[in-house]
Every structure is written in structure tokens, then in C-alpha cells.
Amino acid sequence: IIRLHGVPSSIISDRDPRFTSRFWQSLHQVLGMKLRLSSTYHPQKNGQSERTIQFLEDLLRACVLDHLGS
């Protein structure tokens, strides 16, 4: 996906320590991406992230199945 569409301009994430680590922050800085962390106790933002992830998983699954079928 990144090869075809490039690096995303931003990523919305929860406040999991894996996403707030120095490595992750440095990676975002090097790639020119913005890391947007959802607010604590803001389930709407987490829901938005989950829906986006589900959409991308469904899209990727459809592409793989289409590729295998051709």
C-alpha cells in the first residue's frame, strides 16, 4: 500500500506505550508524518480508528482474494 500510495501524512493512535515510544516518534519525524494520539477517555476517537482499521483490513482482504482468483 505504501509503495502505491506513499507514506500516510498522519496516523491516529491510542496512547499505547508502543506508539508513544521514542522509536515510533523518531520514525514519524524521519518519514514526515504526524502522530495524532487520541484523548484519554475519548471512545469516539478510538471507534474512528477501529472503523478505519476494519475498512483497511476488508479492502486488503478483497485485493488479496481478487489477486489469487486471477
C-alpha positions as protocol buffer text, in pm:
chain_id: "A"
residue {
  index: 1
  type: ILE
  ca { x: 0 y: 0 z: 0 }
}
residue {
  index: 2
  type: ILE
  ca { x: 280 y: 243 z: 85 }
}
residue {
  index: 3
  type: ARG
  ca { x: 453 y: 159 z: -244 }
}
residue {
  index: 4
  type: LEU
  ca { x: 139 y: 254 z: -438 }
}
residue {
  index: 5
  type: HIS
  ca { x: 7 y: 544 z: -231 }
}
residue {
  index: 6
  type: GLY
  ca { x: 306 y: 669 z: -33 }
}
residue {
  index: 7
  type: VAL
  ca { x: 351 y: 720 z: 338 }
}
residue {
  index: 8
  type: PRO
  ca { x: 41 y: 849 z: 518 }
}
residue {
  index: 9
  type: SER
  ca { x: 55 y: 1210 z: 631 }
}
residue {
  index: 10
  type: SER
  ca { x: -70 y: 1118 z: 978 }
}
residue {
  index: 11
  type: ILE
  ca { x: -169 y: 824 z: 1194 }
}
residue {
  index: 12
  type: ILE
  ca { x: -428 y: 833 z: 1472 }
}
residue {
  index: 13
  type: SER
  ca { x: -343 y: 601 z: 1756 }
}
residue {
  index: 14
  type: ASP
  ca { x: -439 y: 531 z: 2113 }
}
residue {
  index: 15
  type: ARG
  ca { x: -188 y: 605 z: 2386 }
}
residue {
  index: 16
  type: ASP
  ca { x: -41 y: 256 z: 2396 }
}
residue {
  index: 17
  type: PRO
  ca { x: 326 y: 278 z: 2502 }
}
residue {
  index: 18
  type: ARG
  ca { x: 427 y: 109 z: 2176 }
}
residue {
  index: 19
  type: PHE
  ca { x: 300 y: 415 z: 1989 }
}
residue {
  index: 20
  type: THR
  ca { x: 447 y: 673 z: 2225 }
}
residue {
  index: 21
  type: SER
  ca { x: 799 y: 526 z: 2233 }
}
residue {
  index: 22
  type: ARG
  ca { x: 1099 y: 726 z: 2117 }
}
residue {
  index: 23
  type: PHE
  ca { x: 1144 y: 487 z: 1825 }
}
residue {
  index: 24
  type: TRP
  ca { x: 789 y: 542 z: 1698 }
}
residue {
  index: 25
  type: GLN
  ca { x: 817 y: 920 z: 1741 }
}
residue {
  index: 26
  type: SER
  ca { x: 1154 y: 923 z: 1562 }
}
residue {
  index: 27
  type: LEU
  ca { x: 1015 y: 713 z: 1278 }
}
residue {
  index: 28
  type: HIS
  ca { x: 728 y: 957 z: 1230 }
}
residue {
  index: 29
  type: GLN
  ca { x: 967 y: 1250 z: 1231 }
}
residue {
  index: 30
  type: VAL
  ca { x: 1200 y: 1090 z: 974 }
}
residue {
  index: 31
  type: LEU
  ca { x: 907 y: 1000 z: 745 }
}
residue {
  index: 32
  type: GLY
  ca { x: 747 y: 1343 z: 786 }
}
residue {
  index: 33
  type: MET
  ca { x: 431 y: 1200 z: 941 }
}
residue {
  index: 34
  type: LYS
  ca { x: 220 y: 1341 z: 1222 }
}
residue {
  index: 35
  type: LEU
  ca { x: 136 y: 1110 z: 1510 }
}
residue {
  index: 36
  type: ARG
  ca { x: -205 y: 1202 z: 1647 }
}
residue {
  index: 37
  type: LEU
  ca { x: -289 y: 1045 z: 1980 }
}
residue {
  index: 38
  type: SER
  ca { x: -650 y: 1007 z: 2082 }
}
residue {
  index: 39
  type: SER
  ca { x: -757 y: 1168 z: 2406 }
}
residue {
  index: 40
  type: THR
  ca { x: -781 y: 956 z: 2713 }
}
residue {
  index: 41
  type: TYR
  ca { x: -1144 y: 868 z: 2783 }
}
residue {
  index: 42
  type: HIS
  ca { x: -1248 y: 962 z: 2430 }
}
residue {
  index: 43
  type: PRO
  ca { x: -1404 y: 644 z: 2293 }
}
residue {
  index: 44
  type: GLN
  ca { x: -1533 y: 818 z: 1979 }
}
residue {
  index: 45
  type: LYS
  ca { x: -1176 y: 867 z: 1854 }
}
residue {
  index: 46
  type: ASN
  ca { x: -1088 y: 505 z: 1932 }
}
residue {
  index: 47
  type: GLY
  ca { x: -1402 y: 399 z: 1747 }
}
residue {
  index: 48
  type: GLN
  ca { x: -1297 y: 607 z: 1447 }
}
residue {
  index: 49
  type: SER
  ca { x: -957 y: 439 z: 1447 }
}
residue {
  index: 50
  type: GLU
  ca { x: -1111 y: 94 z: 1478 }
}
residue {
  index: 51
  type: ARG
  ca { x: -1351 y: 159 z: 1187 }
}
residue {
  index: 52
  type: THR
  ca { x: -1063 y: 279 z: 971 }
}
residue {
  index: 53
  type: ILE
  ca { x: -858 y: -28 z: 1056 }
}
residue {
  index: 54
  type: GLN
  ca { x: -1153 y: -256 z: 980 }
}
residue {
  index: 55
  type: PHE
  ca { x: -1209 y: -81 z: 645 }
}
residue {
  index: 56
  type: LEU
  ca { x: -843 y: -120 z: 550 }
}
residue {
  index: 57
  type: GLU
  ca { x: -843 y: -487 z: 653 }
}
residue {
  index: 58
  type: ASP
  ca { x: -1153 y: -551 z: 441 }
}
residue {
  index: 59
  type: LEU
  ca { x: -1002 y: -367 z: 144 }
}
residue {
  index: 60
  type: LEU
  ca { x: -674 y: -556 z: 172 }
}
residue {
  index: 61
  type: ARG
  ca { x: -857 y: -888 z: 204 }
}
residue {
  index: 62
  type: ALA
  ca { x: -1061 y: -813 z: -109 }
}
residue {
  index: 63
  type: CYS
  ca { x: -747 y: -720 z: -304 }
}
residue {
  index: 64
  type: VAL
  ca { x: -570 y: -1040 z: -200 }
}
residue {
  index: 65
  type: LEU
  ca { x: -869 y: -1258 z: -287 }
}
residue {
  index: 66
  type: ASP
  ca { x: -905 y: -1082 z: -623 }
}
residue {
  index: 67
  type: HIS
  ca { x: -536 y: -1132 z: -695 }
}
residue {
  index: 68
  type: LEU
  ca { x: -550 y: -1503 z: -600 }
}
residue {
  index: 69
  type: GLY
  ca { x: -854 y: -1553 z: -820 }
}
residue {
  index: 70
  type: SER
  ca { x: -695 y: -1405 z: -1132 }
}
